Amino acid sequence: MDEREIKENLSRRDKRFINARSIMDIGMGLLWTAMGIFLAFIDRFNTGLEAQFSDPVMKGFGVIAILYGIFRIYRGFKKKYFK
C-alpha cells in the first residue's frame, strides 16, 4: 500500500487531526526557530540582555533550537503521523 492509498482510506476525523497537527508543528517550528535565532545572535539585538546570555552555551542552545524548529517545520509539511 503506497502513501496515496493510505490517504484515501483515512476518515474525516483523521484528516482533521492531521491538518491540526500539521498547523501546530509549523507554528511551533516557527517559534523554536525564532527563539533560536534570538539566542544565537543576541548580541546583534539591542535588548540589554547580552551580558547574561552571550556565553557559548546559550549560543549552542540557540543553534539546537534552530535545528529543532526546522525539523518541526519539515515534519509539519510532510504530514507522516500514522506510519
C-alpha positions in Angstrom: 0.0 0.0 0.0 1.5 3.3 -1.0 1.1 6.7 0.5 -1.8 7.8 -1.8 -3.9 4.7 -0.9 -3.3 5.4 2.8 -4.5 9.0 2.4 -7.6 7.8 0.6 -8.5 5.4 3.4 -8.3 8.0 6.2 -11.5 9.0 7.9 -12.7 12.6 8.1 -11.7 12.8 11.8 -8.1 11.5 10.9 -7.8 14.1 8.2 -8.8 16.9 10.6 -6.3 15.5 13.1 -3.5 15.5 10.6 -4.3 19.1 9.4 -4.4 20.4 13.0 -1.2 18.6 13.9 0.5 19.9 10.8 -0.5 23.5 11.6 0.7 23.1 15.2 4.0 21.7 14.0 4.6 24.5 11.6 3.7 27.1 14.2 5.8 25.6 16.9 8.7 25.2 14.4 8.5 28.9 13.6 8.5 29.8 17.3 11.5 27.5 18.0 13.4 28.9 15.1 12.7 32.5 16.1 13.8 31.8 19.7 17.0 30.0 18.4 17.8 33.0 16.1 17.3 35.4 19.0 19.6 33.3 21.4 22.3 32.6 18.8 22.5 36.2 17.6 21.6 38.0 20.8 24.5 40.4 20.6 23.0 41.8 17.3 19.7 42.7 19.1 20.0 45.7 21.4 18.0 44.3 24.3 20.3 44.8 27.2 20.4 41.0 27.8 23.8 40.5 26.0 25.7 40.2 29.3 23.5 37.4 30.6 23.0 35.3 27.5 26.1 35.8 25.3 28.0 32.8 26.6 28.8 29.9 24.2 26.3 27.6 26.0 23.4 29.9 25.1 24.7 30.2 21.5 24.9 26.4 21.3 21.3 26.1 22.6 20.2 28.7 20.0 21.7 26.6 17.2 20.0 23.5 18.6 16.7 25.4 18.8 17.1 26.5 15.2 17.7 22.9 14.1 14.7 21.6 16.1 12.5 24.3 14.7 13.5 23.4 11.1 12.7 19.8 11.9 9.3 20.7 13.3 8.5 22.7 10.1 9.7 19.8 7.9 7.5 17.4 9.9 4.5 19.7 9.5 4.9 19.8 5.8 5.4 16.0 5.4 2.3 15.0 7.5 3.5 11.5 8.2 1.8 10.9 11.5 0.3 7.4 11.1 3.3 5.5 10.0 
